[in-house]
Amino acid sequence: MTLKLTKPIVFFDLETTGINIAKDRVVEISILKVFPNGNKESKTWLVNPEVEIPKEASDIHGITNEKVVTEPTFKELASQINEMIADADLAGFNSNRFDIPLLAEELLRAGIDFDMNNRKAVDVQTIFHKKEQRTLSAGYKFYCGKDLEGAHSAEADTNATYEILLAQVDKYDDLENTVEALSEFSTHGKRADFAGFVLYNDDDQEIFSFGKYKGRTVEEVLKENPGYNAWIQNADFPLYTKKVLREIKERMSKSKTDSMTDEEKLQALQQKFNLR
């Protein structure tokens, strides 16, 4: 069984300092890039997170502060990682809720403008849970008939995830073998950001999922209370969430400008100039 690909797909796994998407850092990343012709390219990096790795995290993945002290930082690796994933869809195990959001934070922190436009995300864990309700090691045993040696190392988990997806596509006749279909099946709900602070309603409008404006459209709230966006931009929210809100605000400004007459645009420019 091979995946039906129209573009490359990147399977990847992160080992990190913890599970806080906005604050924790990558200590290891493994990437397996699969091309439509079946060729593969892989790379694994240990990463200096520039912060202390908690013992609780080291106990899980075995990566200690001493092991990464001389390794490159994520910022030093960011351009190589971005180049490797730039033209590809993304896949992983629990990747929609953890690996992709945390990777986005690291890339944005490194000054690289990451987004999911024109790419799909396939979460192998979601397919697995919808079909069998198990963990990665159990899934590897169930689908591939093998014991997962080296669990919680990024490379072992990445390759196991790829093998599981191949086995899932082979096992389930109703699981369409395209990245678009696999992405749709492995998505819990439609989010505008990774962390789920901004969702889409039934009319495909962005809405807040938290706080006093929960359930209201972002555009409506930003018109009513422009300071709310400023508060979020300065608060402890993920960088990608902040980026999404900035883009919505820019879209609103462009829409307003496009609907203005030439005379109104001129007046607005004059007013802006006079304010300076």
Sequence and secondary structure as in RCSB ss.txt:
>XXXX:A:sequence
MTLKLTKPIVFFDLETTGINIAKDRVVEISILKVFPNGNKESKTWLVNPEVEIPKEASDIHGITNEKVVTEPTFK
ELASQINEMIADADLAGFNSNRFDIPLLAEELLRAGIDFDMNNRKAVDVQTIFHKKEQRTLSAGYKFYCGKDLEG
AHSAEADTNATYEILLAQVDKYDDLENTVEALSEFSTHGKRADFAGFVLYNDDDQEIFSFGKYKGRTVEEVLKEN
PGYNAWIQNADFPLYTKKVLREIKERMSKSKTDSMTDEEKLQALQQKFNLR
>XXXX:A:secstr
     SS EEEEEEEES S TTT  EEEEEEEEE TTS EEEEEEE B SS   HHHHHHH   HHHHTTS BHH
HHHHHHHHHHTTSEEEESSIIIIIHHHHHHHHHHTT     TT  EEEHHHHHHHHT   HHHHHHHHHS   TT
TTSHHHHHHHHHHHHHHHHHH TTS SSHHHHHHHT SS BSSSSSSEEE TTS EEE SGGGTTSBHHHHHHH 
THHHHHHHHSS  HHHHHHHHHHHHHHHHHHHHTS HHHHHHHHHHHHHH 
